[in-house]
């Protein structure tokens, strides 16, 4: 199992740790977006995307509870 909330993602530009700012559910995987929380890095350059196969993802429930997840974007639940 993979739990993205116990992983650390470090920026190669500023050498600081990035924070999860986005979550998206796709048919076969979940996608987590990480960005730096500073004025040094441009998110368009340093953004990190982590793709986790659904059958290995142990973080889905927690990610759905956070503010950056919008349930209406869920392709598995049309109209939500």
Secondary structure by P-SEA (a helix, b strand, c coil): ccccccbbbbbccccbbbbbccccccccbbbbbbbbccccccccccbbbbbbcccccccaaaaaaccccccccccccccc
